[in-house]
Amino acid sequence: MKKLLYSVVLASCSLGVTAAVNTDSFDWRNATVYFVITDRFCNGDSTNDVNYGRIVDYGSEQLNAATFHGGDFKGMLRKAREGYFTDLGIDVVWMTDVYEQLHGWMSGSGSINDFPHYGYHGYYPLDYTQIDKNYGTVEEFRELVNTLHSQGIRVMLGANLNDPGYPTLLDAVQYGFAETGLTEQEAAQHIREWSFDDFFANRLNWNGWYDRGWIRMPDENWDESNPLEATLYGMPDFKDESKEPVKIPTFLHRKWKKEGKSNDPWVNPSARALRVDRKWSPMQYVISWIASWVEEFGIDGFRCDIVENVHLYCWKELSDACNAALDRWRAKHPEDPASKWTDKIFLTGDFEPSGIEYKPEYAAAGFSNMVNCNFPKRGDLDAIVYTWQAYADSVATHSDWFPFNYLNNSYHRDADMSNMTDCATTLLLSPGIAQIFYGDESGRKLSDAQYNVDSNQAFRSDMNWNDMDTTLMNHFKRLGEIRRNHPAIASGRQTTIDSHTCIRRKEADTVLIKTMPIDGAPINVSDIFTDGETVTELYTGQTAPVTNGAVTFPAYSNRIAVITRLQ
């Protein structure tokens, strides 16, 4: 059944022609970001679906809630070549972390352990110096990044300075850092009665995992109310405050020696020199490992994981290291179109429960925003104009800070899925960045993981290539095209006319946006257009002259009108 699913998905990811777009006017404030969980997007190569002794099929969609499902770089490359991202008006592809993940499973739903939870999402790093084999090889990743760059699309990854992930039974057996009493095959199999807390309590017998110089442990005398000392979700957290030199954990040296040259197709060449012990603090190692991906591939930005749990100066050091690496990459690749880009490394992050409020200390550390958790997600066209006004004011006020808006993400599916048409309108016509979570545009449904205690896994179902809502997709495409072609929408100054009408202006670009327009009713445009001018309603493509300070169109579509001068 699993093989059949993979073959169907593979067949749906057919090759196409690379689309080209004009990138001269790119501005992060105008960006439309596509956030994709690589493992759940498109399976382009079924031969890399099973690696490291992982088990991917436990017999049901519920139990497979957090196994690897087969999505990879080849699948994403095929969709990029088809023009999938450019057709949506995407400027930035944000993919989940590509670093090699824990080989084993963790308890799904915490102590309840009702399903095996693997690092398919990229949030459980095992080895920052190489790519997880389930996603593809270094050269496949390079081709994907280069292809996206050729389309004018920036690429974002994740930057996790918080923790090294969990120690798992399978990794303990494979790299010998804890006595488990299990064979490798036994450790690979999910064990319902296994307790991570019990395993963790025996850590004093560990041999060569991250030691106390690297990490803080949940049972130590840390102030758990202080985010800079708390151990997030009971995980062993990096001591980002430590300046004491440490050695690379023994298990990583064992791993690299065991792999030898056999893993060369997956090792980041720019990280190879960073596999030796230096007189570095924990953060110096981790920051250097992450920056090596910029050095090798020209990565354009990062989403930083739960930023309040890491000291601010560490984020500044990451920003500086990645900017220096990006400069070196551009200098080494003068033939690449992305080498001509001049924007700095883009950093955003999670800071619960962040909104659009300006954080000057984070701006100084290299951040452009925090992900806006407070964007309204009900598709309320009666109230959105006033929200837009606040966002436009934020863009106008701070040259180094602007909103990063979303409807859904990998942790929450908050939007009203029965009203995604209006939700898309509120998002894609909003000032600042608009982030689409994969499948928001296609009507992707929840998986049976919704019946597990940790129902959040259901938000990360496989992309619905064979069951797409084409009407909704066309709505996203149309709004994405309008947004891409009219920078005033995302970064223009707004004047609010009434609860359904606003004007956005940026240099020569002026648009009037009206929600819930009435078919055949005149719209007052006297403040922006003159009598006799011909204007166009961008969503439907209709044109009409301005008469007596108003313009009239016979019908609108999807309860939105976006009006500008006919070019």
ROGU-715421 format. One record per residue (C-alpha): residue number from 1; residue in three letters; x, y, z. Coordinates in nm, 2 decimals. Example, Ala and Ser with C-alpha at 12.3 -4.5 7.8 and 13.67 -1.06 7.14 Angstrom:
2
R num residuo     px     py     pz
R   1     ALA   1.23  -0.45   0.78
R   2     SER   1.37  -0.11   0.71
end
This chain:
567
R num residuo     px     py     pz
R   1     MET   0.00   0.00   0.00
R   2     LYS   0.29   0.23   0.09
R   3     LYS   0.46   0.16  -0.24
R   4     LEU   0.14   0.22  -0.43
R   5     LEU   0.10   0.56  -0.27
R   6     TYR   0.46   0.65  -0.35
R   7     SER   0.42   0.55  -0.72
R   8     VAL   0.10   0.76  -0.75
R   9     VAL   0.27   1.06  -0.59
R  10     LEU   0.58   1.02  -0.81
R  11     ALA   0.36   1.00  -1.12
R  12     SER   0.20   1.33  -1.03
R  13     CYS   0.53   1.51  -1.00
R  14     SER   0.60   1.52  -1.37
R  15     LEU   0.89   1.72  -1.52
R  16     GLY   0.81   2.06  -1.67
R  17     VAL   0.98   2.37  -1.79
R  18     THR   1.17   2.62  -1.57
R  19     ALA   0.98   2.95  -1.55
R  20     ALA   1.18   3.27  -1.53
R  21     VAL   1.08   3.58  -1.34
R  22     ASN   1.21   3.93  -1.31
R  23     THR   1.39   3.96  -0.97
R  24     ASP   1.53   4.31  -1.00
R  25     SER   1.27   4.46  -0.77
R  26     PHE   1.28   4.20  -0.50
R  27     ASP   1.21   4.33  -0.15
R  28     TRP   1.18   4.11   0.16
R  29     ARG   0.89   4.33   0.27
R  30     ASN   0.69   4.23  -0.04
R  31     ALA   0.78   3.86  -0.03
R  32     THR   0.54   3.58  -0.07
R  33     VAL   0.69   3.28   0.12
R  34     TYR   0.60   2.91   0.06
R  35     PHE   0.67   2.71   0.37
R  36     VAL   0.71   2.34   0.28
R  37     ILE   0.78   2.03   0.49
R  38     THR   1.01   1.86   0.24
R  39     ASP   0.92   1.51   0.35
R  40     ARG   0.54   1.57   0.29
R  41     PHE   0.56   1.76  -0.03
R  42     CYS   0.65   1.54  -0.33
R  43     ASN   0.83   1.20  -0.36
R  44     GLY   1.06   1.23  -0.66
R  45     ASP   1.28   0.93  -0.58
R  46     SER   1.13   0.63  -0.40
R  47     THR   1.48   0.47  -0.37
R  48     ASN   1.57   0.70  -0.09
R  49     ASP   1.26   0.65   0.12
R  50     VAL   1.42   0.42   0.39
R  51     ASN   1.75   0.49   0.55
R  52     TYR   1.95   0.45   0.87
R  53     GLY   1.74   0.15   0.99
R  54     ARG   1.43   0.36   1.03
R  55     ILE   1.09   0.20   1.00
R  56     VAL   0.85   0.41   0.78
R  57     ASP   0.53   0.20   0.78
R  58     TYR   0.36   0.08   1.09
R  59     GLY   0.05  -0.03   0.92
R  60     SER  -0.19   0.27   0.95
R  61     GLU  -0.21   0.64   0.89
R  62     GLN  -0.24   0.70   1.26
R  63     LEU   0.07   0.52   1.35
R  64     ASN   0.25   0.66   1.05
R  65     ALA   0.17   1.01   1.17
R  66     ALA   0.54   1.10   1.22
R  67     THR   0.73   0.86   1.01
R  68     PHE   0.92   0.96   0.70
R  69     HIS   0.68   0.97   0.40
R  70     GLY   0.92   1.00   0.11
R  71     GLY   0.92   1.37   0.01
R  72     ASP   1.26   1.48  -0.12
R  73     PHE   1.46   1.73  -0.32
R  74     LYS   1.39   1.56  -0.65
R  75     GLY   1.02   1.60  -0.59
R  76     MET   1.06   1.97  -0.51
R  77     LEU   1.28   2.02  -0.81
R  78     ARG   1.02   1.87  -1.04
R  79     LYS   0.75   2.10  -0.90
R  80     ALA   0.99   2.40  -0.94
R  81     ARG   1.06   2.31  -1.30
R  82     GLU   0.69   2.28  -1.37
R  83     GLY   0.66   2.64  -1.25
R  84     TYR   0.45   2.55  -0.94
R  85     PHE   0.61   2.81  -0.72
R  86     THR   0.63   3.09  -0.98
R  87     ASP   0.27   3.03  -1.08
R  88     LEU   0.17   3.11  -0.72
R  89     GLY   0.38   3.43  -0.72
R  90     ILE   0.63   3.28  -0.47
R  91     ASP   0.94   3.48  -0.40
R  92     VAL   1.09   3.26  -0.12
R  93     VAL   1.07   2.89  -0.06
R  94     TRP   1.12   2.81   0.31
R  95     MET   1.19   2.44   0.35
R  96     THR   1.23   2.26   0.68
R  97     ASP   1.58   2.18   0.80
R  98     VAL   1.77   1.95   0.57
R  99     TYR   2.04   1.84   0.82
R 100     GLU   2.06   1.47   0.90
R 101     GLN   1.80   1.39   1.16
R 102     LEU   1.79   1.15   1.45
R 103     HIS   1.78   0.79   1.32
R 104     GLY   1.54   0.66   1.58
R 105     TRP   1.20   0.75   1.71
R 106     MET   1.08   0.95   2.01
R 107     SER   0.76   0.90   2.20
R 108     GLY   0.46   1.04   2.02
R 109     SER   0.24   1.25   2.25
R 110     GLY   0.51   1.26   2.51
R 111     SER   0.47   1.00   2.79
R 112     ILE   0.16   0.85   2.63
R 113     ASN   0.38   0.72   2.34
R 114     ASP   0.09   0.63   2.11
R 115     PHE   0.29   0.66   1.79
R 116     PRO   0.66   0.67   1.69
R 117     HIS   0.78   1.03   1.63
R 118     TYR   1.08   1.07   1.39
R 119     GLY   1.26   1.38   1.27
R 120     TYR   1.09   1.39   0.93
R 121     HIS   1.02   1.77   1.00
R 122     GLY   1.38   1.86   1.04
R 123     TYR   1.35   1.97   1.40
R 124     TYR   1.56   1.68   1.55
R 125     PRO   1.91   1.74   1.42
R 126     LEU   2.17   1.46   1.47
R 127     ASP   2.44   1.59   1.24
R 128     TYR   2.46   1.95   1.12
R 129     THR   2.73   1.87   0.87
R 130     GLN   2.54   1.65   0.62
R 131     ILE   2.21   1.61   0.46
R 132     ASP   1.96   1.35   0.57
R 133     LYS   1.95   1.07   0.31
R 134     ASN   1.57   1.07   0.31
R 135     TYR   1.58   1.41   0.14
R 136     GLY   1.85   1.35  -0.12
R 137     THR   2.21   1.42  -0.19
R 138     VAL   2.43   1.73  -0.17
R 139     GLU   2.42   1.76  -0.55
R 140     GLU   2.04   1.72  -0.56
R 141     PHE   2.01   1.99  -0.30
R 142     ARG   2.25   2.22  -0.50
R 143     GLU   2.04   2.17  -0.82
R 144     LEU   1.72   2.25  -0.63
R 145     VAL   1.87   2.57  -0.48
R 146     ASN   2.02   2.68  -0.81
R 147     THR   1.70   2.62  -0.99
R 148     LEU   1.50   2.82  -0.74
R 149     HIS   1.76   3.10  -0.76
R 150     SER   1.74   3.10  -1.14
R 151     GLN   1.36   3.17  -1.10
R 152     GLY   1.43   3.46  -0.87
R 153     ILE   1.33   3.27  -0.56
R 154     ARG   1.52   3.29  -0.24
R 155     VAL   1.57   2.99  -0.02
R 156     MET   1.53   2.97   0.36
R 157     LEU   1.62   2.69   0.60
R 158     GLY   1.58   2.65   0.97
R 159     ALA   1.84   2.75   1.23
R 160     ASN   1.82   2.57   1.56
R 161     LEU   2.05   2.69   1.83
R 162     ASN   1.83   2.55   2.11
R 163     ASP   1.90   2.18   2.13
R 164     PRO   2.06   1.88   1.97
R 165     GLY   1.74   1.68   1.96
R 166     TYR   1.67   1.38   2.17
R 167     PRO   1.89   1.08   2.23
R 168     THR   1.70   0.78   2.09
R 169     LEU   1.73   0.40   2.14
R 170     LEU   1.84   0.34   1.78
R 171     ASP   2.11   0.61   1.78
R 172     ALA   2.23   0.49   2.12
R 173     VAL   2.28   0.14   1.98
R 174     GLN   2.43   0.25   1.65
R 175     TYR   2.68   0.49   1.81
R 176     GLY   2.73   0.32   2.15
R 177     PHE   2.65   0.61   2.38
R 178     ALA   2.41   0.42   2.61
R 179     GLU   2.35   0.06   2.72
R 180     THR   2.00  -0.04   2.60
R 181     GLY   2.01  -0.42   2.61
R 182     LEU   1.86  -0.41   2.26
R 183     THR   1.98  -0.51   1.91
R 184     GLU   1.97  -0.25   1.64
R 185     GLN   1.66  -0.42   1.49
R 186     GLU   1.48  -0.41   1.83
R 187     ALA   1.58  -0.05   1.90
R 188     ALA   1.44   0.05   1.56
R 189     GLN   1.10  -0.09   1.63
R 190     HIS   0.85   0.14   1.82
R 191     ILE   0.81   0.02   2.19
R 192     ARG   0.48   0.15   2.34
R 193     GLU   0.59   0.10   2.70
R 194     TRP   0.93   0.27   2.66
R 195     SER   0.97   0.59   2.86
R 196     PHE   1.21   0.86   2.75
R 197     ASP   1.21   1.00   3.11
R 198     ASP   1.35   0.66   3.24
R 199     PHE   1.60   0.65   2.96
R 200     PHE   1.71   1.01   3.03
R 201     ALA   1.74   0.94   3.40
R 202     ASN   2.02   0.68   3.32
R 203     ARG   2.22   0.94   3.13
R 204     LEU   2.52   0.91   3.38
R 205     ASN   2.60   0.58   3.21
R 206     TRP   2.61   0.75   2.87
R 207     ASN   2.93   0.72   2.68
R 208     GLY   3.01   1.00   2.44
R 209     TRP   2.69   1.18   2.38
R 210     TYR   2.67   1.55   2.45
R 211     ASP   2.82   1.61   2.79
R 212     ARG   2.75   1.87   3.06
R 213     GLY   2.98   2.11   2.89
R 214     TRP   2.75   2.12   2.59
R 215     ILE   2.40   2.09   2.74
R 216     ARG   2.19   2.16   3.04
R 217     MET   1.96   1.89   3.17
R 218     PRO   1.60   1.91   3.29
R 219     ASP   1.68   1.80   3.65
R 220     GLU   1.95   2.06   3.72
R 221     ASN   1.89   2.37   3.93
R 222     TRP   1.78   2.59   3.64
R 223     ASP   1.51   2.85   3.67
R 224     GLU   1.25   2.69   3.44
R 225     SER   1.05   3.02   3.44
R 226     ASN   1.35   3.19   3.27
R 227     PRO   1.34   3.10   2.90
R 228     LEU   1.72   3.14   2.89
R 229     GLU   1.76   2.86   3.14
R 230     ALA   1.46   2.64   3.08
R 231     THR   1.50   2.31   2.91
R 232     LEU   1.25   2.33   2.63
R 233     TYR   0.99   2.05   2.64
R 234     GLY   1.22   1.86   2.87
R 235     MET   1.48   1.84   2.59
R 236     PRO   1.85   1.87   2.67
R 237     ASP   1.93   2.22   2.56
R 238     PHE   2.26   2.37   2.44
R 239     LYS   2.44   2.59   2.69
R 240     ASP   2.44   2.88   2.46
R 241     GLU   2.57   3.10   2.74
R 242     SER   2.88   2.90   2.79
R 243     LYS   3.22   3.04   2.68
R 244     GLU   3.41   2.73   2.79
R 245     PRO   3.57   2.52   2.51
R 246     VAL   3.43   2.18   2.45
R 247     LYS   3.52   1.89   2.22
R 248     ILE   3.29   1.76   1.95
R 249     PRO   3.09   1.47   2.11
R 250     THR   3.25   1.13   2.08
R 251     PHE   2.95   0.98   1.91
R 252     LEU   2.99   1.22   1.62
R 253     HIS   3.35   1.13   1.57
R 254     ARG   3.25   0.76   1.59
R 255     LYS   2.98   0.83   1.33
R 256     TRP   3.21   1.01   1.09
R 257     LYS   3.48   0.74   1.12
R 258     LYS   3.23   0.46   1.07
R 259     GLU   3.09   0.63   0.76
R 260     GLY   3.42   0.71   0.61
R 261     LYS   3.40   0.81   0.24
R 262     SER   3.08   0.62   0.19
R 263     ASN   2.87   0.92   0.30
R 264     ASP   3.05   1.17   0.07
R 265     PRO   2.74   1.23  -0.15
R 266     TRP   2.56   1.36   0.16
R 267     VAL   2.83   1.56   0.34
R 268     ASN   2.83   1.93   0.30
R 269     PRO   3.17   2.01   0.15
R 270     SER   3.19   2.34   0.34
R 271     ALA   3.13   2.16   0.67
R 272     ARG   3.40   1.89   0.63
R 273     ALA   3.67   2.11   0.78
R 274     LEU   3.44   2.18   1.08
R 275     ARG   3.45   1.81   1.19
R 276     VAL   3.76   1.86   1.40
R 277     ASP   3.79   1.95   1.77
R 278     ARG   3.88   2.32   1.83
R 279     LYS   3.89   2.53   2.13
R 280     TRP   3.54   2.64   2.07
R 281     SER   3.23   2.69   2.28
R 282     PRO   2.91   2.49   2.20
R 283     MET   2.77   2.79   2.01
R 284     GLN   3.08   2.84   1.80
R 285     TYR   3.05   2.49   1.67
R 286     VAL   2.67   2.51   1.60
R 287     ILE   2.69   2.85   1.44
R 288     SER   2.98   2.75   1.22
R 289     TRP   2.80   2.43   1.11
R 290     ILE   2.48   2.63   1.02
R 291     ALA   2.68   2.90   0.84
R 292     SER   2.85   2.64   0.63
R 293     TRP   2.52   2.58   0.44
R 294     VAL   2.52   2.94   0.33
R 295     GLU   2.89   2.91   0.23
R 296     GLU   2.82   2.60   0.02
R 297     PHE   2.48   2.67  -0.13
R 298     GLY   2.41   3.05  -0.10
R 299     ILE   2.12   3.00   0.13
R 300     ASP   1.93   3.34   0.17
R 301     GLY   1.76   3.32   0.51
R 302     PHE   1.67   3.13   0.82
R 303     ARG   1.37   3.08   1.04
R 304     CYS   1.52   3.07   1.39
R 305     ASP   1.37   2.83   1.64
R 306     ILE   1.21   2.99   1.95
R 307     VAL   1.44   3.28   1.98
R 308     GLU   1.37   3.38   2.34
R 309     ASN   1.53   3.06   2.45
R 310     VAL   1.87   3.17   2.32
R 311     HIS   2.08   3.46   2.43
R 312     LEU   2.05   3.75   2.19
R 313     TYR   2.42   3.79   2.12
R 314     CYS   2.42   3.43   1.99
R 315     TRP   2.17   3.53   1.72
R 316     LYS   2.38   3.83   1.63
R 317     GLU   2.68   3.60   1.60
R 318     LEU   2.48   3.37   1.37
R 319     SER   2.37   3.67   1.16
R 320     ASP   2.72   3.79   1.12
R 321     ALA   2.86   3.45   1.04
R 322     CYS   2.59   3.38   0.78
R 323     ASN   2.63   3.73   0.62
R 324     ALA   3.01   3.67   0.59
R 325     ALA   2.94   3.32   0.44
R 326     LEU   2.69   3.47   0.19
R 327     ASP   2.94   3.73   0.08
R 328     ARG   3.20   3.45   0.02
R 329     TRP   2.95   3.24  -0.17
R 330     ARG   2.85   3.53  -0.40
R 331     ALA   3.22   3.61  -0.47
R 332     LYS   3.29   3.25  -0.56
R 333     HIS   2.99   3.21  -0.79
R 334     PRO   2.99   3.52  -1.02
R 335     GLU   2.81   3.33  -1.29
R 336     ASP   2.51   3.25  -1.07
R 337     PRO   2.23   3.50  -1.10
R 338     ALA   2.19   3.50  -0.72
R 339     SER   2.55   3.64  -0.68
R 340     LYS   2.42   3.97  -0.81
R 341     TRP   2.17   4.00  -0.52
R 342     THR   2.27   4.25  -0.25
R 343     ASP   2.02   4.18   0.03
R 344     LYS   2.16   4.05   0.36
R 345     ILE   2.08   3.72   0.52
R 346     PHE   1.71   3.73   0.63
R 347     LEU   1.63   3.62   0.98
R 348     THR   1.29   3.56   1.13
R 349     GLY   1.19   3.36   1.43
R 350     ASP   0.93   3.23   1.67
R 351     PHE   0.88   3.43   1.98
R 352     GLU   0.55   3.31   2.14
R 353     PRO   0.31   3.48   2.12
R 354     SER   0.47   3.74   1.89
R 355     GLY   0.28   3.99   1.67
R 356     ILE   0.41   4.28   1.47
R 357     GLU   0.55   4.48   1.76
R 358     TYR   0.89   4.63   1.69
R 359     LYS   1.18   4.46   1.88
R 360     PRO   1.47   4.69   1.83
R 361     GLU   1.72   4.47   2.01
R 362     TYR   1.63   4.18   1.77
R 363     ALA   1.65   4.41   1.47
R 364     ALA   2.00   4.51   1.58
R 365     ALA   2.08   4.14   1.60
R 366     GLY   1.99   4.09   1.24
R 367     PHE   1.62   3.99   1.25
R 368     SER   1.36   4.16   1.02
R 369     ASN   1.06   4.04   1.22
R 370     MET   0.91   3.77   1.44
R 371     VAL   0.66   3.54   1.28
R 372     ASN   0.32   3.71   1.34
R 373     CYS   0.11   3.46   1.55
R 374     ASN  -0.17   3.72   1.57
R 375     PHE  -0.27   3.75   1.21
R 376     PRO  -0.65   3.70   1.19
R 377     LYS  -0.73   3.36   1.05
R 378     ARG  -1.11   3.36   1.00
R 379     GLY  -1.13   3.54   0.67
R 380     ASP  -1.33   3.83   0.81
R 381     LEU  -1.36   4.08   0.52
R 382     ASP  -1.56   4.32   0.73
R 383     ALA  -1.27   4.40   0.96
R 384     ILE  -0.95   4.32   0.78
R 385     VAL  -0.89   4.67   0.64
R 386     TYR  -0.81   4.81   0.99
R 387     THR  -0.57   4.53   1.05
R 388     TRP  -0.41   4.61   0.72
R 389     GLN  -0.38   4.97   0.82
R 390     ALA  -0.18   4.87   1.13
R 391     TYR   0.05   4.65   0.93
R 392     ALA   0.11   4.92   0.66
R 393     ASP   0.19   5.17   0.94
R 394     SER   0.44   4.92   1.08
R 395     VAL   0.61   4.88   0.73
R 396     ALA   0.62   5.26   0.69
R 397     THR   0.76   5.33   1.04
R 398     HIS   1.05   5.09   1.06
R 399     SER   1.29   5.04   0.77
R 400     ASP   1.44   4.73   0.94
R 401     TRP   1.12   4.57   1.07
R 402     PHE   0.80   4.45   0.90
R 403     PRO   0.52   4.19   0.95
R 404     PHE   0.56   3.82   0.87
R 405     ASN   0.20   3.70   0.84
R 406     TYR   0.06   3.35   0.80
R 407     LEU  -0.26   3.15   0.82
R 408     ASN  -0.12   2.81   0.91
R 409     ASN   0.22   2.67   1.00
R 410     SER   0.37   2.34   1.11
R 411     TYR   0.26   2.38   1.47
R 412     HIS  -0.09   2.51   1.42
R 413     ARG  -0.36   2.49   1.17
R 414     ASP  -0.55   2.79   1.29
R 415     ALA  -0.72   2.92   0.98
R 416     ASP  -1.09   2.85   0.91
R 417     MET  -1.05   2.58   0.65
R 418     SER  -1.41   2.62   0.54
R 419     ASN  -1.34   2.98   0.44
R 420     MET  -1.00   2.96   0.28
R 421     THR  -1.10   3.18  -0.01
R 422     ASP  -1.15   3.48   0.22
R 423     CYS  -0.86   3.38   0.44
R 424     ALA  -0.64   3.39   0.13
R 425     THR  -0.77   3.73   0.04
R 426     THR  -0.69   3.87   0.38
R 427     LEU  -0.34   3.72   0.38
R 428     LEU  -0.22   3.79   0.02
R 429     LEU  -0.34   4.15   0.02
R 430     SER  -0.18   4.22   0.36
R 431     PRO   0.11   4.45   0.40
R 432     GLY   0.44   4.27   0.48
R 433     ILE   0.54   3.92   0.41
R 434     ALA   0.27   3.66   0.34
R 435     GLN   0.35   3.30   0.42
R 436     ILE   0.16   3.02   0.26
R 437     PHE   0.19   2.68   0.43
R 438     TYR   0.20   2.40   0.18
R 439     GLY  -0.14   2.28   0.09
R 440     ASP  -0.32   2.59   0.21
R 441     GLU  -0.36   2.67  -0.16
R 442     SER  -0.49   2.33  -0.26
R 443     GLY  -0.73   2.23   0.01
R 444     ARG  -0.50   1.97   0.17
R 445     LYS  -0.69   1.79   0.44
R 446     LEU  -0.60   1.66   0.78
R 447     SER  -0.46   1.31   0.81
R 448     ASP  -0.59   1.04   1.05
R 449     ALA  -0.32   1.16   1.29
R 450     GLN  -0.60   1.39   1.41
R 451     TYR  -0.72   1.10   1.62
R 452     ASN  -0.39   1.07   1.81
R 453     VAL  -0.34   1.26   2.14
R 454     ASP  -0.09   1.48   1.96
R 455     SER  -0.33   1.58   1.68
R 456     ASN  -0.09   1.85   1.55
R 457     GLN   0.07   1.58   1.34
R 458     ALA  -0.24   1.58   1.13
R 459     PHE  -0.16   1.93   1.01
R 460     ARG   0.15   1.78   0.83
R 461     SER  -0.04   1.54   0.60
R 462     ASP   0.10   1.45   0.26
R 463     MET   0.05   1.71  -0.02
R 464     ASN  -0.28   1.63  -0.20
R 465     TRP  -0.15   1.62  -0.56
R 466     ASN  -0.43   1.40  -0.67
R 467     ASP  -0.71   1.58  -0.49
R 468     MET  -0.65   1.95  -0.54
R 469     ASP  -0.91   2.21  -0.50
R 470     THR  -0.85   2.38  -0.84
R 471     THR  -1.09   2.67  -0.77
R 472     LEU  -0.90   2.76  -0.45
R 473     MET  -0.57   2.71  -0.62
R 474     ASN  -0.67   2.96  -0.90
R 475     HIS  -0.77   3.21  -0.63
R 476     PHE  -0.42   3.18  -0.47
R 477     LYS  -0.25   3.21  -0.81
R 478     ARG  -0.45   3.52  -0.90
R 479     LEU  -0.38   3.70  -0.58
R 480     GLY  -0.02   3.59  -0.59
R 481     GLU   0.02   3.74  -0.94
R 482     ILE  -0.14   4.07  -0.83
R 483     ARG   0.07   4.09  -0.52
R 484     ARG   0.39   4.02  -0.71
R 485     ASN   0.32   4.28  -0.98
R 486     HIS   0.21   4.55  -0.75
R 487     PRO   0.46   4.63  -0.47
R 488     ALA   0.22   4.89  -0.32
R 489     ILE   0.01   4.60  -0.19
R 490     ALA   0.28   4.47   0.05
R 491     SER   0.49   4.77   0.12
R 492     GLY   0.29   5.08   0.02
R 493     ARG   0.15   5.34   0.25
R 494     GLN  -0.22   5.28   0.32
R 495     THR  -0.50   5.53   0.35
R 496     THR  -0.82   5.37   0.49
R 497     ILE  -1.14   5.50   0.34
R 498     ASP  -1.40   5.29   0.52
R 499     SER  -1.44   4.95   0.67
R 500     HIS  -1.41   4.79   0.33
R 501     THR  -1.19   5.02   0.13
R 502     CYS  -0.83   5.13   0.14
R 503     ILE  -0.58   5.29  -0.09
R 504     ARG  -0.21   5.17  -0.11
R 505     ARG   0.06   5.39  -0.27
R 506     LYS   0.43   5.32  -0.34
R 507     GLU   0.61   5.54  -0.59
R 508     ALA   0.42   5.51  -0.92
R 509     ASP   0.21   5.21  -0.81
R 510     THR  -0.13   5.30  -0.67
R 511     VAL  -0.41   5.05  -0.60
R 512     LEU  -0.75   5.07  -0.44
R 513     ILE  -0.86   4.76  -0.25
R 514     LYS  -1.23   4.70  -0.17
R 515     THR  -1.36   4.40   0.01
R 516     MET  -1.72   4.28  -0.05
R 517     PRO  -1.79   4.51  -0.35
R 518     ILE  -2.14   4.51  -0.48
R 519     ASP  -2.19   4.41  -0.84
R 520     GLY  -2.27   4.71  -1.06
R 521     ALA  -2.24   4.96  -0.78
R 522     PRO  -2.01   5.26  -0.84
R 523     ILE  -1.69   5.28  -0.64
R 524     ASN  -1.56   5.62  -0.55
R 525     VAL  -1.20   5.67  -0.69
R 526     SER  -1.19   6.05  -0.70
R 527     ASP  -0.90   6.07  -0.45
R 528     ILE  -0.66   5.87  -0.68
R 529     PHE  -0.79   5.86  -1.04
R 530     THR  -0.92   6.14  -1.27
R 531     ASP  -1.22   6.15  -1.49
R 532     GLY  -1.15   6.00  -1.83
R 533     GLU  -0.88   5.76  -1.71
R 534     THR  -0.92   5.40  -1.78
R 535     VAL  -0.87   5.17  -1.48
R 536     THR  -0.86   4.80  -1.45
R 537     GLU  -1.00   4.56  -1.18
R 538     LEU  -0.70   4.33  -1.15
R 539     TYR  -0.87   4.02  -1.02
R 540     THR  -1.12   3.99  -1.30
R 541     GLY  -0.93   4.18  -1.57
R 542     GLN  -1.22   4.41  -1.64
R 543     THR  -1.16   4.77  -1.75
R 544     ALA  -1.37   5.08  -1.72
R 545     PRO  -1.34   5.46  -1.75
R 546     VAL  -1.36   5.69  -1.45
R 547     THR  -1.67   5.90  -1.47
R 548     ASN  -1.78   6.16  -1.21
R 549     GLY  -1.51   6.04  -0.97
R 550     ALA  -1.63   5.68  -0.97
R 551     VAL  -1.59   5.36  -1.16
R 552     THR  -1.84   5.08  -1.21
R 553     PHE  -1.79   4.72  -1.30
R 554     PRO  -2.08   4.49  -1.37
R 555     ALA  -1.96   4.20  -1.15
R 556     TYR  -1.68   4.10  -0.92
R 557     SER  -1.53   3.76  -0.82
R 558     ASN  -1.46   3.62  -0.47
R 559     ARG  -1.58   3.93  -0.29
R 560     ILE  -1.27   4.14  -0.38
R 561     ALA  -1.19   4.43  -0.61
R 562     VAL  -0.83   4.55  -0.67
R 563     ILE  -0.83   4.86  -0.90
R 564     THR  -0.54   5.04  -1.06
R 565     ARG  -0.45   5.24  -1.37
R 566     LEU  -0.46   5.05  -1.69
R 567     GLN  -0.10   5.02  -1.80
end
